[in-house]
Amino acid sequence: MNKKLTLLLDETVINQAKSYAERHKETLSGMVEKYFKYLTAKNPNKTKVGIPQEIEELVGIIKIPGSLDIKKEYRRHRANKALHE
């Protein structure tokens, strides 16, 4: 049984969605229904990207001090790189 659902969306989003639906020969209702089904599926077919074993083995081999200021180090690296270009 189909029921009516009213949504309040930004006009630009609606227009973009209408254009998309038209290009893909779909209806907005069909698109929304598919999206809701996807969101609420118990076992959605999501592709998990695994970490290659070679990379997994590298985890933890470098010890980084907790006091390291990553942003400061990055700026230092960029300045150093600019000097050598």
N, C-alpha and C positions, 0 to 999 in steps of 0.2 A: 504494500500500500504506500503510495506516495503522499507526502505532506508538504505543505508550503513552508519555506523558511525565509525570513527576511534578514538581510545582512546590511549593516551600515559600513561602507568602505569609502576610501578616498576616491574621488572621481577619476583621477589619473590611473589608479590601479584598476578600476572597473574598465576603463577604455582599453588599457593594455591587455587585460584579460579577454575582453571581447575580440580584440584583434587576433590574439593568440588562438582563441577557440575557433575563429573563422578560418585561419590559416591551416589549422589541424582538423578541420571538419568535425568539431565537437561543439557541445553546448556548455554554457557556464555551469548549469546544474550538473551535467555529467562530470565535468572537471572537479567540481567541489565534492561530489559524491565519491569519486575515485580517491581523492585526497583524504577524505574522512575515513574511508575504508582502509587506506594505507596506514594512517595514524593509529587506528584502533585495532589493527590486526594483531592477533596474539603472537604470531611468528612471522613478522614481515620478512620478505626476501631482501635483506640488506646484505650487501657484499662487504665482508670484513676484509680489510687489507692487513695482512699479517706482516710482521717485521721479519725480514730475511734472517736466517740463522747466523750468518756472518756478522750482521749488525747486532743481533741480540747478544753475541759473545763479547762485544765491546762495552756493553753496559757495565759501568762501575769500575773500569780500569783506570780512570783518571779521577783523582781525588781533588775536589775543588773546595778551597777554604770557605767557610761560611761568611767571612768578612770581605770576600771579593765583591767589588762594586762592578757589576757587569757592564753597566752603561758607561762608566768611566773608562773601563778597559776597551770598550768598543770605540769610544771617541779617540783614545790614544792610538789604537790600531789604525783608524781612518786617517788621523793626522800623520802618522808614520808612513802610511801608504802614499799619501799625497806628496810627501817629501821625496819619495823615490820614483815618482812617475816621470 
